[in-house]
Amino acid sequence: MVFIDQVYGGDGLGNSCAIGALLARPDKPCVVVTGDGCMLMHGIEMQTAARYGIPLICIVMNNAALGNPKLRAERISPAMGKLHELPRHDWAGFARALGVEGVTVTEVSELLPALALAFSAKKAIVIDVFCENSPAPTDRFDAVGGGESLHFE
């Protein structure tokens, strides 16, 4: 199972949704892909995973920004975009402070070994992936704000 945070309604709910999924299906691995902004809101849920021995794998896209809101704000002005920047937090260190395994990935070549560790660990782990802010294909979604339909064919 994979939860991509922000897809399920509210920012940062991926960790708690994944904990519920793992409690319901402990025989299946579960991975959350989330951003650093979402971790600021609900990252503490990793302590729940540690406390109850829930093997949640959390991949944090650490781009030092409120990702897509920053990209959208930059369309208005650079100053508006700057308001959506974040400090580059140490999410692996945060995880270790909560009793969770924490791994930092700064190079693409480090990602597969980190994932291999995560799947073999059988305990909660945070993989802190340093990355750049990349645009997501949100044009259709943005159009709804202008009154267009979000109908997909």
C-alpha positions as CSV (number, residue, x, y, z in Angstrom):
1,M,0.0,0.0,0.0
2,V,1.2,3.5,-0.8
3,F,-0.3,6.7,0.6
4,I,0.6,9.9,-1.2
5,D,-0.1,12.7,1.3
6,Q,-2.5,15.5,0.2
7,V,-4.4,13.1,-2.0
8,Y,-6.6,12.0,0.8
9,G,-8.1,15.3,1.7
10,G,-6.1,17.2,4.3
11,D,-2.4,18.0,4.4
12,G,-0.4,15.7,6.5
13,L,-3.0,12.9,7.1
14,G,-0.9,10.3,5.3
15,N,0.9,9.1,8.4
16,S,-2.2,8.5,10.4
17,C,-4.1,7.0,7.5
18,A,-1.2,4.6,6.9
19,I,-1.1,3.6,10.6
20,G,-4.8,2.7,10.4
21,A,-4.1,0.7,7.2
22,L,-1.3,-1.2,8.8
23,L,-3.4,-2.0,11.8
24,A,-6.1,-3.3,9.5
25,R,-3.6,-5.2,7.3
26,P,-0.4,-5.9,9.2
27,D,0.6,-8.5,6.6
28,K,1.1,-5.8,3.9
29,P,3.9,-3.2,3.8
30,C,2.8,0.4,3.7
31,V,4.7,3.5,2.5
32,V,3.7,7.1,2.9
33,V,5.2,9.7,0.5
34,T,4.8,13.1,2.1
35,G,6.3,16.5,2.1
36,D,8.2,18.5,4.7
37,G,5.3,20.8,5.2
38,C,3.0,17.9,5.9
39,M,5.5,16.5,8.4
40,L,5.4,19.8,10.2
41,M,1.7,19.3,10.7
42,H,1.5,15.6,11.5
43,G,5.0,14.1,11.7
44,I,4.5,13.4,15.4
45,E,2.4,10.4,14.4
46,M,5.6,8.6,13.7
47,Q,5.9,8.3,17.5
48,T,2.6,6.4,17.6
49,A,4.1,4.0,15.0
50,A,7.2,3.5,17.2
51,R,5.3,3.1,20.4
52,Y,3.0,0.4,19.0
53,G,5.6,-1.3,16.8
54,I,3.9,-0.4,13.5
55,P,6.3,-0.8,10.6
56,L,5.3,2.4,8.7
57,I,7.7,3.5,6.0
58,C,7.6,7.3,5.6
59,I,9.4,9.0,2.7
60,V,9.7,12.8,3.3
61,M,10.3,14.9,0.2
62,N,12.4,17.5,1.9
63,N,12.4,20.4,-0.5
64,A,12.4,23.2,2.1
65,A,9.1,24.5,0.8
66,L,5.4,24.2,1.0
67,G,5.7,22.5,-2.4
68,N,2.8,23.3,-4.8
69,P,1.5,26.3,-2.8
70,K,5.0,27.8,-3.3
71,L,4.9,27.1,-7.0
72,R,1.5,28.6,-7.3
73,A,2.5,31.7,-5.2
74,E,5.5,32.3,-7.4
75,R,3.1,32.7,-10.3
76,I,1.8,35.8,-8.5
77,S,5.2,37.2,-7.4
78,P,8.6,36.1,-6.1
79,A,7.9,37.7,-2.8
80,M,4.7,35.7,-2.5
81,G,6.7,32.5,-3.3
82,K,9.2,33.3,-0.6
83,L,6.4,33.2,2.0
84,H,6.1,29.5,1.3
85,E,9.7,28.6,2.0
86,L,10.7,26.4,5.0
87,P,13.9,25.7,6.7
88,R,15.5,22.4,5.7
89,H,14.6,20.3,8.8
90,D,16.4,17.1,9.7
91,W,13.5,14.7,9.5
92,A,15.8,11.7,10.0
93,G,17.0,13.2,13.3
94,F,13.4,14.0,14.3
95,A,12.5,10.4,13.7
96,R,15.4,9.1,15.8
97,A,14.2,11.5,18.6
98,L,10.8,9.7,18.5
99,G,12.3,6.2,18.6
100,V,12.0,5.7,14.9
101,E,14.8,4.7,12.5
102,G,15.9,7.7,10.4
103,V,17.9,7.8,7.2
104,T,18.9,10.8,5.2
105,V,19.2,10.6,1.4
106,T,21.1,13.4,-0.4
107,E,22.0,11.6,-3.6
108,V,19.8,9.5,-5.9
109,S,22.2,6.6,-5.5
110,E,21.3,6.4,-1.8
111,L,17.6,5.9,-2.3
112,L,17.4,2.2,-3.3
113,P,19.6,1.2,-0.3
114,A,17.4,3.3,2.0
115,L,14.3,1.6,0.7
116,A,15.9,-1.9,1.0
117,L,16.7,-1.1,4.6
118,A,13.1,0.2,5.2
119,F,11.5,-3.0,3.8
120,S,13.8,-5.2,5.8
121,A,13.7,-3.3,9.1
122,K,10.1,-4.4,10.0
123,K,9.8,-1.2,12.2
124,A,8.9,2.4,11.6
125,I,11.4,4.4,9.5
126,V,11.6,7.9,8.1
127,I,13.6,8.3,4.9
128,D,14.4,12.0,4.6
129,V,15.0,12.7,0.9
130,F,16.7,16.1,0.1
131,C,15.2,17.3,-3.2
132,E,14.3,20.4,-5.2
133,N,10.8,21.7,-5.5
134,S,9.3,20.3,-8.7
135,P,6.0,21.2,-10.3
136,A,3.1,18.8,-10.2
137,P,0.5,18.7,-13.0
138,T,-2.1,20.7,-11.2
139,D,-3.4,22.8,-14.1
140,R,-6.8,20.9,-14.3
141,F,-7.2,21.2,-10.5
142,D,-6.3,24.9,-10.6
143,A,-8.9,25.5,-13.3
144,V,-11.7,24.4,-10.9
145,G,-11.0,27.6,-8.9
146,G,-12.0,29.4,-12.1
147,G,-15.3,27.6,-12.3
148,E,-14.3,24.8,-14.7
149,S,-15.4,21.2,-14.2
150,L,-12.9,18.6,-12.9
151,H,-14.5,15.8,-15.0
152,F,-11.9,13.3,-16.2
153,E,-12.5,11.0,-19.1
